Amino acid sequence: MSTARPPALSTRHIVCLVVSAAAPLSAMAGTVPLAFAFGNGAGVPAAFVLTGLVLLCFSASYAVVARRTGGRGGFYSAAVEGLGRPAGVVSGYVAVCAYNLATIGLLGAFGYFTSLVLADHGLQVSWWACAAVGLALVGLLGYRDIGAGARTVAVMMTGELAILLALDIAVVVRDGVPAALPAASFAPHEVFGAGFGVSVMFAAISFIGFESAALYGGEARDPRRSVVRATYVAVVLVAAFYAFTSWVAVGAVGAGRVRQEAGRQLGNLFFTLADSYLGSFAATVMQFMLCTSLFAATLALHSAANRYTQTLAADRLLPSALAATHPRHASPHRAGLAQTALSAVAVAGFALAGRDPYTGMTTTMLGLGTLGIVALQAVAALSVLGVARRSEGVSPWRIAASVLGFAGLAAAFWLGADNFALLTGS
């Protein structure tokens, strides 16, 4: 008798995995200050709202394909379903590359920031040693059943959302609503002023990972409903949280000063705010939670990369041995081992070459991975038009959502490519 576990994921579990992949604390601490400094300054919260609306259009259109595929195979299956097998094969290979690159990039960030945080507390540990420990834990959790990984990232995600929400509340309580939530952030001249396109690019980066709900259909209890629901919940939750927290940050710093102050402090901006509004202990907690946020995001994208590898291997587009499912954990364990080995080689290569783990590894790998994932989202939105052309029953409003989603994502891809040097420093 088989000892394989039954499908273990509920909508809540999938939401935890995909929101963790978006790494809320990492986005706030690492990406939002860059958007303030190089984008449209006080108008950044509106950029998150607009990006969220585009991704809601994408989600509404993608639901058509997800229900037809049963939520299996992610963008690969979506492209096959709507645009044919050749487009699907290209999308599948791009997905494997993009998610592996993004995983490697996040692993570099985890090693870099963990080393810095430990150094601040008197422990000198090299970044590559921190990355190696993180990779070992990621590999172990990825090898086991997906429920173990989902529970792990749920705890970490709850912690990072809680500390950011505590900061938001402290700012609103101390400064008052009008000052903490300035109307200037949504004034047209601020929103669409200089740097608007750059802010949209950084906003799109901050959402990366929410779309990976589609990969867990095979392990969901009710894939046709759970995958679609999780996608909607994830994009609404991430958009609302990012917009609100960045809005509060504008209020705390000052709408007229936020661009200059973010440019001066960059990655320290949110830690400075935490120290000012919550105290030094909270700032220290936030530092450690940044490390756990990056770990959770690495684990979530590692899991996504594994499932793309397994799906393509099952269709003989990669070595068939990688399609194996663990008899007890029901995980893509061989694909996970291959991804872990690839990440280990990347860490070793960057370490031996003496490259900076953040500016040399994280920005480039994560930048390339982000461009690939945004392109896949655009193709998935476009695939709905192919489904509608061949089948009846696709409502006009979903077709309209597909067109709007594709247009917005294509613009985000163009902005990312056009600003790649700013995005990666390379």
BASELO-696712 format. One record per residue (C-alpha): x, y, z negated; residue in three letters. Coordinates in steps of 0.25 Angstrom, whole numbers, m for minus. Layout:
BEGIN
+-------+-------+-------+-----+
|  east | north |    up |  aa |
+-------+-------+-------+-----+
|     X |     Y |     Z | ALA |
...
+-------+-------+-------+-----+
This chain:
BEGIN
+-------+-------+-------+-----+
|  east | north |    up |  aa |
+-------+-------+-------+-----+
|     0 |     0 |     0 | MET |
|     5 |    14 |     4 | SER |
|    10 |    23 |    m8 | THR |
|     9 |    36 |     0 | ALA |
|     3 |    47 |    m7 | ARG |
|   m11 |    52 |    m2 | PRO |
|   m11 |    67 |     3 | PRO |
|    m8 |    75 |    m9 | ALA |
|   m10 |    90 |    m5 | LEU |
|   m22 |    98 |    m8 | SER |
|   m24 |   112 |    m2 | THR |
|   m18 |   118 |   m15 | ARG |
|    m5 |   110 |   m13 | HIS |
|    m4 |   114 |     1 | ILE |
|    m6 |   129 |    m2 | VAL |
|     5 |   127 |   m13 | CYS |
|    15 |   122 |    m2 | LEU |
|    12 |   132 |     8 | VAL |
|    12 |   144 |    m1 | VAL |
|    25 |   139 |    m7 | SER |
|    31 |   138 |     7 | ALA |
|    28 |   153 |     8 | ALA |
|    35 |   156 |    m5 | ALA |
|    28 |   168 |   m11 | PRO |
|    39 |   172 |   m20 | LEU |
|    50 |   170 |   m10 | SER |
|    42 |   179 |     0 | ALA |
|    39 |   190 |   m10 | MET |
|    53 |   190 |   m15 | ALA |
|    61 |   188 |    m2 | GLY |
|    52 |   192 |     9 | THR |
|    43 |   203 |     5 | VAL |
|    54 |   213 |     1 | PRO |
|    60 |   211 |    15 | LEU |
|    46 |   215 |    20 | ALA |
|    46 |   227 |    11 | PHE |
|    60 |   231 |    15 | ALA |
|    60 |   229 |    30 | PHE |
|    45 |   228 |    33 | GLY |
|    34 |   238 |    31 | ASN |
|    37 |   240 |    16 | GLY |
|    24 |   243 |     8 | ALA |
|    15 |   236 |    20 | GLY |
|    21 |   222 |    17 | VAL |
|     8 |   217 |    10 | PRO |
|     0 |   220 |    22 | ALA |
|    10 |   213 |    31 | ALA |
|     7 |   200 |    22 | PHE |
|    m8 |   202 |    23 | VAL |
|    m7 |   204 |    38 | LEU |
|     2 |   191 |    39 | THR |
|    m8 |   184 |    31 | GLY |
|   m19 |   187 |    40 | LEU |
|   m12 |   182 |    52 | VAL |
|    m9 |   169 |    45 | LEU |
|   m23 |   168 |    41 | LEU |
|   m27 |   169 |    55 | CYS |
|   m16 |   158 |    58 | PHE |
|   m22 |   149 |    47 | SER |
|   m36 |   151 |    52 | ALA |
|   m31 |   146 |    66 | SER |
|   m22 |   135 |    61 | TYR |
|   m33 |   129 |    53 | ALA |
|   m39 |   125 |    66 | VAL |
|   m27 |   116 |    69 | VAL |
|   m24 |   112 |    55 | ALA |
|   m38 |   105 |    54 | ARG |
|   m36 |    98 |    68 | ARG |
|   m22 |    93 |    64 | THR |
|   m27 |    89 |    50 | GLY |
|   m16 |    99 |    44 | GLY |
|    m4 |    90 |    49 | ARG |
|     8 |    94 |    56 | GLY |
|     7 |   109 |    54 | GLY |
|    11 |   118 |    66 | PHE |
|    16 |   106 |    74 | TYR |
|     2 |   100 |    74 | SER |
|    m5 |   113 |    76 | ALA |
|     3 |   116 |    89 | ALA |
|     1 |   102 |    94 | VAL |
|   m14 |   103 |    92 | GLU |
|   m16 |   117 |    98 | GLY |
|    m4 |   118 |   108 | LEU |
|     0 |   104 |   112 | GLY |
|    11 |    95 |   108 | ARG |
|    23 |   102 |   115 | PRO |
|    19 |   115 |   107 | ALA |
|    17 |   106 |    95 | GLY |
|    31 |   100 |    96 | VAL |
|    38 |   113 |    97 | VAL |
|    30 |   118 |    85 | SER |
|    34 |   106 |    77 | GLY |
|    49 |   107 |    80 | TYR |
|    48 |   122 |    76 | VAL |
|    41 |   119 |    63 | ALA |
|    51 |   109 |    59 | VAL |
|    62 |   119 |    62 | CYS |
|    55 |   131 |    56 | ALA |
|    51 |   124 |    43 | TYR |
|    65 |   118 |    41 | ASN |
|    72 |   131 |    43 | LEU |
|    62 |   138 |    33 | ALA |
|    65 |   127 |    23 | THR |
|    80 |   129 |    24 | ILE |
|    78 |   144 |    23 | GLY |
|    70 |   143 |    11 | LEU |
|    80 |   133 |     5 | LEU |
|    91 |   144 |     7 | GLY |
|    83 |   154 |     0 | ALA |
|    80 |   145 |   m12 | PHE |
|    95 |   142 |   m13 | GLY |
|    99 |   157 |   m12 | TYR |
|    89 |   162 |   m22 | PHE |
|    90 |   151 |   m32 | THR |
|   105 |   153 |   m32 | SER |
|   103 |   168 |   m35 | LEU |
|    93 |   166 |   m46 | VAL |
|   102 |   156 |   m53 | LEU |
|   114 |   166 |   m51 | ALA |
|   105 |   177 |   m58 | ASP |
|   104 |   167 |   m70 | HIS |
|   119 |   163 |   m71 | GLY |
|   119 |   151 |   m62 | LEU |
|   128 |   151 |   m50 | GLN |
|   122 |   140 |   m40 | VAL |
|   125 |   141 |   m25 | SER |
|   113 |   143 |   m16 | TRP |
|   116 |   130 |    m9 | TRP |
|   115 |   122 |   m22 | ALA |
|   102 |   129 |   m25 | CYS |
|    97 |   125 |   m11 | ALA |
|   102 |   111 |   m12 | ALA |
|    94 |   109 |   m25 | VAL |
|    82 |   115 |   m19 | GLY |
|    83 |   107 |    m7 | LEU |
|    84 |    94 |   m15 | ALA |
|    71 |    98 |   m23 | LEU |
|    64 |   101 |   m10 | VAL |
|    68 |    88 |    m4 | GLY |
|    64 |    80 |   m16 | LEU |
|    50 |    87 |   m16 | LEU |
|    48 |    86 |    m1 | GLY |
|    51 |    71 |    m2 | TYR |
|    40 |    69 |   m12 | ARG |
|    25 |    70 |    m9 | ASP |
|    20 |    84 |    m5 | ILE |
|    12 |    85 |   m18 | GLY |
|    25 |    86 |   m26 | ALA |
|    30 |    97 |   m18 | GLY |
|    17 |   104 |   m18 | ALA |
|    16 |   104 |   m33 | ARG |
|    30 |   109 |   m34 | THR |
|    28 |   121 |   m25 | VAL |
|    14 |   124 |   m32 | ALA |
|    21 |   127 |   m45 | VAL |
|    32 |   135 |   m38 | MET |
|    22 |   143 |   m30 | MET |
|    13 |   146 |   m42 | THR |
|    25 |   152 |   m49 | GLY |
|    29 |   161 |   m38 | GLU |
|    15 |   166 |   m36 | LEU |
|    13 |   168 |   m51 | ALA |
|    26 |   177 |   m53 | ILE |
|    22 |   185 |   m40 | LEU |
|     8 |   187 |   m45 | LEU |
|    13 |   191 |   m59 | ALA |
|    21 |   202 |   m52 | LEU |
|     9 |   206 |   m44 | ASP |
|     1 |   208 |   m56 | ILE |
|    11 |   215 |   m65 | ALA |
|    13 |   225 |   m54 | VAL |
|    m2 |   227 |   m52 | VAL |
|    m4 |   228 |   m67 | VAL |
|     8 |   238 |   m70 | ARG |
|     6 |   247 |   m58 | ASP |
|    m9 |   246 |   m55 | GLY |
|   m16 |   242 |   m43 | VAL |
|   m14 |   254 |   m34 | PRO |
|     1 |   255 |   m36 | ALA |
|     3 |   240 |   m36 | ALA |
|    m5 |   238 |   m23 | LEU |
|    m2 |   251 |   m15 | PRO |
|   m12 |   253 |    m3 | ALA |
|     1 |   257 |     5 | ALA |
|     4 |   243 |     8 | SER |
|    m8 |   242 |    17 | PHE |
|    m8 |   256 |    23 | ALA |
|    m7 |   254 |    38 | PRO |
|     6 |   263 |    39 | HIS |
|    13 |   254 |    29 | GLU |
|     8 |   241 |    35 | VAL |
|    11 |   244 |    49 | PHE |
|    23 |   253 |    47 | GLY |
|    38 |   249 |    50 | ALA |
|    41 |   235 |    47 | GLY |
|    27 |   229 |    48 | PHE |
|    32 |   218 |    57 | GLY |
|    43 |   215 |    48 | VAL |
|    34 |   213 |    36 | SER |
|    25 |   204 |    44 | VAL |
|    37 |   196 |    47 | MET |
|    41 |   194 |    33 | PHE |
|    26 |   192 |    29 | ALA |
|    26 |   180 |    39 | ALA |
|    38 |   174 |    33 | ILE |
|    32 |   175 |    19 | SER |
|    20 |   166 |    24 | PHE |
|    29 |   155 |    30 | ILE |
|    25 |   142 |    24 | GLY |
|    10 |   144 |    22 | PHE |
|     7 |   137 |    36 | GLU |
|    13 |   124 |    31 | SER |
|     0 |   119 |    25 | ALA |
|    m3 |   112 |    38 | ALA |
|     9 |   103 |    36 | LEU |
|     2 |    96 |    24 | TYR |
|   m10 |    90 |    30 | GLY |
|    m5 |    76 |    29 | GLY |
|    m3 |    77 |    14 | GLU |
|   m16 |    86 |    11 | ALA |
|   m28 |    79 |     5 | ARG |
|   m37 |    86 |    15 | ASP |
|   m28 |    91 |    26 | PRO |
|   m39 |    98 |    35 | ARG |
|   m43 |   107 |    24 | ARG |
|   m31 |   108 |    15 | SER |
|   m21 |   113 |    26 | VAL |
|   m31 |   124 |    31 | VAL |
|   m35 |   128 |    17 | ARG |
|   m20 |   129 |    12 | ALA |
|   m16 |   137 |    24 | THR |
|   m27 |   147 |    22 | TYR |
|   m24 |   148 |     7 | VAL |
|    m9 |   149 |     9 | ALA |
|   m10 |   161 |    18 | VAL |
|   m20 |   168 |    10 | VAL |
|   m13 |   166 |    m3 | LEU |
|     1 |   170 |     3 | VAL |
|    m4 |   182 |    10 | ALA |
|   m12 |   187 |    m2 | ALA |
|     0 |   185 |   m11 | PHE |
|    11 |   191 |    m3 | TYR |
|     2 |   203 |     1 | ALA |
|    m2 |   206 |   m14 | PHE |
|    12 |   203 |   m20 | THR |
|    19 |   212 |    m9 | SER |
|     9 |   223 |   m11 | TRP |
|    11 |   223 |   m26 | VAL |
|    26 |   224 |   m23 | ALA |
|    24 |   236 |   m15 | VAL |
|    16 |   242 |   m26 | GLY |
|    27 |   239 |   m36 | ALA |
|    38 |   245 |   m28 | VAL |
|    30 |   256 |   m22 | GLY |
|    25 |   257 |    m7 | ALA |
|    35 |   268 |    m4 | GLY |
|    47 |   261 |   m10 | ARG |
|    45 |   246 |    m7 | VAL |
|    53 |   246 |     6 | ARG |
|    65 |   252 |     0 | GLN |
|    64 |   244 |   m13 | GLU |
|    62 |   231 |    m6 | ALA |
|    74 |   234 |     3 | GLY |
|    83 |   237 |    m9 | ARG |
|    78 |   225 |   m17 | GLN |
|    74 |   214 |    m7 | LEU |
|    73 |   201 |   m14 | GLY |
|    74 |   207 |   m28 | ASN |
|    61 |   216 |   m26 | LEU |
|    51 |   206 |   m32 | PHE |
|    61 |   202 |   m43 | PHE |
|    62 |   217 |   m47 | THR |
|    47 |   218 |   m47 | LEU |
|    46 |   206 |   m56 | ALA |
|    56 |   211 |   m65 | ASP |
|    49 |   225 |   m66 | SER |
|    35 |   220 |   m67 | TYR |
|    36 |   206 |   m74 | LEU |
|    50 |   207 |   m81 | GLY |
|    64 |   201 |   m79 | SER |
|    59 |   187 |   m83 | PHE |
|    48 |   187 |   m72 | ALA |
|    59 |   191 |   m62 | ALA |
|    68 |   180 |   m66 | THR |
|    56 |   170 |   m64 | VAL |
|    53 |   176 |   m51 | MET |
|    68 |   173 |   m47 | GLN |
|    66 |   158 |   m50 | PHE |
|    53 |   158 |   m44 | MET |
|    59 |   163 |   m31 | LEU |
|    67 |   151 |   m31 | CYS |
|    56 |   141 |   m33 | THR |
|    48 |   149 |   m23 | SER |
|    59 |   146 |   m12 | LEU |
|    59 |   132 |   m17 | PHE |
|    44 |   130 |   m15 | ALA |
|    45 |   136 |    m1 | ALA |
|    57 |   127 |     3 | THR |
|    49 |   115 |    m2 | LEU |
|    36 |   119 |     5 | ALA |
|    43 |   122 |    18 | LEU |
|    52 |   109 |    17 | HIS |
|    39 |   101 |    16 | SER |
|    33 |   108 |    28 | ALA |
|    46 |   105 |    36 | ALA |
|    45 |    90 |    32 | ASN |
|    31 |    89 |    37 | ARG |
|    34 |    95 |    50 | TYR |
|    46 |    86 |    52 | THR |
|    37 |    74 |    48 | GLN |
|    26 |    78 |    58 | THR |
|    36 |    79 |    70 | LEU |
|    43 |    66 |    66 | ALA |
|    29 |    59 |    66 | ALA |
|    27 |    64 |    80 | ASP |
|    41 |    60 |    84 | ARG |
|    46 |    74 |    86 | LEU |
|    57 |    71 |    75 | LEU |
|    63 |    58 |    70 | PRO |
|    51 |    49 |    66 | SER |
|    58 |    45 |    53 | ALA |
|    55 |    60 |    48 | LEU |
|    40 |    57 |    49 | ALA |
|    40 |    47 |    37 | ALA |
|    31 |    49 |    25 | THR |
|    36 |    45 |    12 | HIS |
|    28 |    32 |     7 | PRO |
|    26 |    38 |    m7 | ARG |
|    27 |    53 |    m6 | HIS |
|    20 |    54 |     7 | ALA |
|    30 |    65 |    11 | SER |
|    38 |    67 |    24 | PRO |
|    51 |    63 |    16 | HIS |
|    60 |    60 |    28 | ARG |
|    57 |    74 |    34 | ALA |
|    59 |    80 |    20 | GLY |
|    73 |    73 |    19 | LEU |
|    77 |    78 |    33 | ALA |
|    72 |    92 |    30 | GLN |
|    80 |    92 |    16 | THR |
|    93 |    87 |    24 | ALA |
|    91 |    98 |    34 | LEU |
|    90 |   109 |    23 | SER |
|   102 |   103 |    16 | ALA |
|   110 |   104 |    28 | VAL |
|   106 |   118 |    30 | ALA |
|   109 |   122 |    16 | VAL |
|   123 |   116 |    17 | ALA |
|   126 |   122 |    31 | GLY |
|   122 |   136 |    26 | PHE |
|   130 |   134 |    13 | ALA |
|   143 |   129 |    20 | LEU |
|   142 |   140 |    30 | ALA |
|   142 |   150 |    18 | GLY |
|   129 |   157 |    23 | ARG |
|   120 |   165 |    14 | ASP |
|   108 |   156 |    10 | PRO |
|    98 |   168 |    11 | TYR |
|   103 |   176 |    23 | THR |
|   109 |   165 |    30 | GLY |
|   100 |   153 |    28 | MET |
|    87 |   158 |    22 | THR |
|    84 |   169 |    31 | THR |
|    88 |   163 |    44 | THR |
|    82 |   149 |    42 | MET |
|    69 |   155 |    36 | LEU |
|    68 |   165 |    47 | GLY |
|    69 |   155 |    58 | LEU |
|    59 |   146 |    50 | GLY |
|    49 |   157 |    49 | THR |
|    49 |   161 |    63 | LEU |
|    47 |   146 |    67 | GLY |
|    35 |   145 |    57 | ILE |
|    28 |   158 |    62 | VAL |
|    29 |   153 |    76 | ALA |
|    23 |   140 |    72 | LEU |
|    12 |   147 |    65 | GLN |
|     9 |   155 |    78 | ALA |
|     9 |   143 |    86 | VAL |
|    m1 |   136 |    77 | ALA |
|   m10 |   148 |    78 | ALA |
|    m9 |   147 |    93 | LEU |
|   m12 |   132 |    93 | SER |
|   m26 |   135 |    88 | VAL |
|   m29 |   141 |   102 | LEU |
|   m25 |   128 |   108 | GLY |
|   m34 |   121 |    99 | VAL |
|   m46 |   130 |   102 | ALA |
|   m43 |   129 |   117 | ARG |
|   m45 |   114 |   117 | ARG |
|   m55 |   112 |   106 | SER |
|   m68 |   118 |   102 | GLU |
|   m72 |   122 |    88 | GLY |
|   m61 |   132 |    85 | VAL |
|   m68 |   145 |    81 | SER |
|   m65 |   158 |    87 | PRO |
|   m60 |   165 |    74 | TRP |
|   m50 |   154 |    73 | ARG |
|   m45 |   156 |    87 | ILE |
|   m44 |   171 |    84 | ALA |
|   m36 |   168 |    71 | ALA |
|   m27 |   159 |    79 | SER |
|   m24 |   171 |    89 | VAL |
|   m22 |   181 |    78 | LEU |
|   m13 |   171 |    70 | GLY |
|    m5 |   168 |    82 | PHE |
|    m3 |   183 |    85 | ALA |
|     1 |   186 |    71 | GLY |
|    11 |   175 |    70 | LEU |
|    17 |   178 |    83 | ALA |
|    19 |   192 |    79 | ALA |
|    26 |   187 |    66 | ALA |
|    35 |   178 |    74 | PHE |
|    39 |   189 |    83 | TRP |
|    42 |   198 |    71 | LEU |
|    50 |   187 |    64 | GLY |
|    58 |   185 |    77 | ALA |
|    60 |   200 |    80 | ASP |
|    64 |   202 |    65 | ASN |
|    72 |   189 |    63 | PHE |
|    85 |   197 |    59 | ALA |
|    78 |   204 |    49 | LEU |
|    71 |   191 |    44 | LEU |
|    83 |   183 |    43 | THR |
|    95 |   193 |    43 | GLY |
|   101 |   185 |    54 | SER |
+-------+-------+-------+-----+
